[in-house]
Amino acid sequence: MASYLPEEVVVKILSRLPPKCLIRFKSVSKRWRALIGNPDFLSKNLLNHSILTPNPSHPLRLILFFADDISKSGKRIHSFRYYDSLCCASQTPLNFPPAPPHFDIVASCNGLLCLWDVMLSNIYLWNPATSSDLEALPAAPSRCHTGLRVPNDDFGFHYVGFGFDSGSNDFKVVTLVDADVGRWLKAEIYSLRSGSWRLLDMSVNIEKHLILQSAALDGIFLWYDYYTYKDYVDDRIVAFDFSNEEFRIMLFPDARFFRAYGECTRTVTELKGSLAMFVCPPDHFQKKMMYLDIWVMLEFGVRESWTRLLSIRLPLHLKSPLGFWKNGELFVVNSERQLVLFDILAQTETNLQFEGSRNTFQVVDYKLSSVLNNGGEDNP
């Protein structure tokens, strides 16, 4: 029957299907395989109907902007914005401890924010809806035993993930640490319900590579793991599932897809519950525009399901894509160290009146959740 349907009808049908179905339907016919694999189809139809269609608005959904203050060294600035309008919602102060506040936001989950002091390896939880105070977690066993202070030097690694285990109704923090002279990283996990740390049995071996950045999906935390030595390059994604407390390694698309780029940067992010990736070639100052490719893993954990969603043009003064807003617009940092919203279809930008030090910007999706009210023991 498919061979008798007009192509415009097929396009309308396919563009309304969940992305995972498109992988299976490539095998229906050569015609469908060519159509689904056509970048024009992906950009015009999958873009508008399947991937970037806005979700129903959460009544207490906010966006948190976070960065280093340009005018005052060692100070972090933030702004809560209403998700639907990006208008300022509050300027609640953070009561940072007296140590230098070199904080990163690890993730937001069900109303809680996890923050990490990258210099001292201290980890904090914060519920902006109920308190302006940070709740410090007990020191992890590896830090107590080794006296590890500086996490990202040649002698020690310390990486942090945060998420919610819906099966046990428990918030958890996981850390990857280098506690000895061995080749592999170890992992420890903290349960908010039990208030204690324990060592994890590693399901896979994770080498001591440089982890460039991280992202969070529903119940899963991901690190972008990068290693280079001379001409050898190995980059991959390390994923941790909070429900079964297991790690897995996921690979990027086959290297041949990136040979045309030469050296490029990759950023993993979340896109409507799917794992996504920005691929950005190096800057070429003689050009007036640069290109940014957006890839999506349509079936989680399946390397072959990586699909290039679209390639967009960015003006050269837009430097660092940080994530997506509700209609597919991009949060991007410009050359003036300001946060802007870039409409990838109209090629227009809106200045969000938030500026900070270069390479310190974070955009965090924050939603208040009733999970925090299900029993007093769950509140930090």
Long-range contacts (C-beta under 8 A, 24 or more apart in sequence): 2-28, 2-29, 2-31, 2-32, 3-29, 3-31, 7-35, 10-35, 11-35, 11-41, 11-45, 14-41, 14-45, 15-41, 15-45, 15-46, 15-48, 15-49, 15-50, 16-49, 16-50, 17-50, 18-50, 19-46, 19-50, 19-51, 19-274, 19-296, 19-298, 19-307, 20-298, 20-299, 20-305, 22-46, 22-50, 22-298, 23-298, 23-299, 23-302, 23-305, 39-308, 39-310, 39-311, 42-307, 42-308, 42-309, 42-310, 43-309, 43-310, 46-309, 47-309, 47-310, 47-328, 51-271, 51-272, 51-274, 51-296, 51-309, 51-328, 52-271, 52-272, 52-324, 52-327, 52-328, 53-272, 54-326, 54-327, 55-272, 55-326, 57-83, 57-84, 57-326, 58-83, 58-367, 60-367, 60-368, 61-365, 61-366, 61-367, 62-89, 62-366, 62-367, 63-325, 63-363, 63-364, 63-365, 63-366, 64-105, 64-108, 64-113, 64-362, 64-363, 64-364, 64-365, 64-366, 65-339, 65-352, 65-354, 65-361, 65-362, 65-363, 66-105, 66-361, 66-362, 66-363, 66-364, 67-339, 67-354, 67-355, 67-356, 67-357, 67-360, 67-361, 67-362, 68-356, 68-357, 68-360, 69-356, 69-357, 70-337, 70-355, 70-356, 70-357, 74-100, 74-101, 74-102, 75-101, 76-101, 76-103, 77-356, 79-354, 80-128, 80-366, 81-352, 83-326, 83-365, 84-326, 86-325, 86-341, 86-352, 92-128, 92-132, 93-132, 94-126, 94-132, 94-134, 95-132, 95-133, 95-134, 96-134, 97-122, 97-134, 97-136, 104-362, 105-362, 105-364, 106-160, 106-161, 106-162, 106-173, 106-214, 107-161, 107-162, 107-163, 107-214, 107-216, 107-221, 107-364, 108-216, 108-364, 108-365, 108-366, 108-367, 109-162, 109-163, 109-164, 109-171, 109-216, 110-164, 110-171, 110-367, 110-369, 110-371, 110-372, 111-366, 111-367, 111-368, 111-369, 111-371, 111-372, 112-162, 112-171, 112-372, 112-380, 113-364, 113-366, 114-160, 114-162, 114-173, 116-160, 118-151, 118-152, 119-150, 120-149, 121-148, 121-149, 121-151, 121-158, 123-160, 123-173, 123-175, 123-190, 125-171, 125-192, 125-380, 126-380, 127-372, 127-379, 127-380, 128-366, 129-368, 129-372, 130-372, 130-379, 135-380, 137-173, 137-190, 138-190, 138-195, 138-196, 138-197, 140-175, 140-177, 140-188, 140-190, 140-197, 141-188, 141-197, 141-199, 142-175, 142-177, 142-179, 142-186, 142-188, 143-177, 145-179, 146-179, 146-180, 148-177, 148-179, 157-185, 157-208, 157-211, 159-211, 159-214, 159-223, 161-214, 161-216, 161-221, 161-223, 161-240, 162-216, 162-221, 163-216, 163-219, 163-220, 163-221, 163-240, 163-242, 164-219, 164-242, 164-371, 165-219, 165-242, 165-243, 166-219, 166-243, 167-243, 168-193, 169-193, 169-371, 169-374, 169-378, 170-378, 171-378, 172-242, 172-245, 174-200, 174-221, 174-240, 174-242, 174-245, 176-206, 176-211, 176-223, 176-238, 178-208, 183-207, 183-208, 184-208, 187-240, 187-247, 189-245, 192-378, 192-380, 193-377, 193-378, 200-245, 202-247, 203-246, 203-247, 203-248, 204-247, 204-248, 204-249, 206-238, 206-247, 206-249, 209-234, 211-238, 213-267, 213-268, 214-268, 215-268, 215-269, 215-270, 215-275, 216-270, 217-270, 217-273, 217-274, 217-275, 217-300, 218-273, 219-243, 220-300, 222-268, 222-275, 224-266, 224-267, 224-268, 235-266, 237-268, 237-275, 239-301, 248-301, 250-275, 250-297, 250-301, 250-303, 251-303, 252-277, 252-303, 252-306, 253-295, 253-303, 253-306, 254-303, 257-308, 267-321, 269-322, 269-323, 269-324, 270-323, 271-296, 271-324, 272-324, 274-298, 274-300, 275-300, 276-309, 276-324, 277-306, 278-321, 280-321, 283-316, 285-316, 287-316, 288-315, 288-316, 289-313, 289-314, 289-315, 289-316, 290-314, 290-315, 290-316, 292-321, 310-344, 312-344, 313-347, 314-342, 315-349, 318-342, 318-349, 320-359, 320-361, 322-361, 322-362, 322-363, 323-363, 323-365, 331-363, 333-358, 333-361, 339-363
